[in-house]
Amino acid sequence: MSALAAARSVLGRDLRRARRRPGDLAQPLIFFAVVVFLFPIAIGPQSELLRSLLPAMLWVAALLALVITLPDVFAADYADGSLEQLILSPQPLALLVLAKIAAQWLTGALPLIGMSAALGAVLGLEATVWRAVLLGLLLGTPVLSLVGGLASALAVGLRGGPLLLALLTLPLYIPVLIFGTSAARNAGLGLAVEAEMFFLAGLSVLALTLTPFAIAAALRARMG
Amino acid sequence: MLQRFHKYAAPMHFHRLALALSPWLFGISALLFATGLFGGLVLAPADYQQGDSFRIIYLHVPSAWMSMFVYMVMASAGAAGLIWKVKMGDIIARAAAPLGASFTFLALATGSLWGKPMWGAWWVWDARLTSELILLFLYLGYLALQSAIEDRRAAARAGAVLAIVGVVNIPIIHYSVEWWSTLHQGATITKFDTPSIATSMLIPLLLMALAFKSFFAATLLVRARCEILAFEQHTAWVREYLRAGRPS
C-alpha cells in the first residue's frame, strides 16, 4: 500500500468514525455557543460594547471549543490499540498523522467556522469584520489543529484530559489569536487586513510543514 | 582530553561531580550575591528619575535573563536526550524546569513591584510583560506534562518535544505580542527603551547576573542529583548508594 493510499484510508476511517457519532460533532458547537452567550451576560446588554467585542468573543470561544475537540484526535486509536499499529506501520508516520489532523480539522474546526459565521451574522457583525473573522479562522485553524494535535499526541492516554491540553496549547495559540483579532479590529476601522492574513497563512504553512514530524516524534516518545 | 569530560554524560559520574561541585558553586554565588547587592544597594548612585526604587533592577533583570537562559538549557538538554539519547540530557531538562519557572515568576513579581510605583499599575499589557507571562505558561505546561506521565524517561522525551516546539514558538510569540502591543499603545510608555546605563550601576548588575547564574548552576546540580537517583533507581550503584548513604 502506498503512503498516500494509507493516508487516505486513515482519513476516511476517521471521517467515518466521526460521522457515526454526530453527538461528538455537536458538543463543541454547543460549547462554543454557550461560551459566546456567556459574554453578553457578563458584560451586560450594552449593544455597542458587545458589538465591538464580538470578534474577540468569537475567537476566544473558537479556541476553547477547539481545545475540547483535541483529546479525540488520538484517544480512540490509543484505546483500541490501532495507534501502535499506525506507529509500527512502514508508512511515514508524519503523513498518517497529517491525515488524522486533517480529519480533526474537517470534523472539528470547519463546523466551528460555520458556527462563528452564523453567530456573527445573527449577533450583528458588520460585513467587513465578519469577512475578516471568517478568513482569519479559515487561515488560522490549520495551525490551531496542528499544534493542538501535537499537544494531543504528547498527552495521549493521560488523565487530566482537556485541562492539561488547554494548558499546553493555549500559550501556543496566542499568536494566532493576536493576528486574528487584530485583523478583525482593523477591518472594523476600515483598514486593510492583508498583513494579518499573510501572517496567519505563513504560520499555517510553517505548522503544516514542521508539526507532522513533531507529532510523529511525540507519538514515538509516548508510545515507546 | 575531551574523553575526560565524556564520562560525565553518564549519570553515575555526573552524580559524583555534582556532589563535589555544588558546595563550591553555592559559595561562589553567595560571594557574588554579597558583592553585587552591596554594589547595587549601597554603592550605586540613586537614579535621577526613579530615585532609590530603581534598585529592584538588581533582582528583576537577572531573573528575566535567567528565565530565558534556563528555557534554552531545558530545550537543549531535552533535545540532547531526545535526539542523541543522552541520559543526562533528560535529567538536566527535568531538573531545570522548576528553576526556570521560578525565575520567570520572580521576574514577573519583581517587575510588578517595580511597576506599581513607577507606572501606577501592578500590570500593564506591554509586549515584554505579556511575553514573559506566556513563557511562564510554557514552563507550567511543561511541568504539568512531566508530572502527568508516570514513566520518567517517556516523560522526559515528551517534554523534550514540547520544549523544542516552545523554542520555535518563542520568537513567534515575542514578535506577535510586540506587534500587538505597539499597534495599540497605551497611555504609559516603558521607560527602559534606551538604557545608557552608568557604569557604577552596570557593574553590580553584571555581578548579580553572574550570581544568579552560579546560583542556578548550584541548585541545578542539587536537583540533578535527586533526579539521577530517581531515574536510575533500579541500577546497582544507586541501590548501593542509598544503602551506604554515600557514593561508593
Interface residues (C-beta under 8 A of the other chain):
Chain A: V147 L150 A151 L154 A155 L158 R159 G160 L164 L167 L168 L170 P171 L172 I174 P175 I178 F179 S182 F199 L203 L210 T211 A214 A217 A218 A221 R222 G224
Chain B: L82 I134 F137 L138 L140 G141 A144 L145 A148 I149 A154 R157 A158 A160 V161 L162 I164 V165 G166 V168 N169 I172 I173 S176 V177 W179 W180 L183
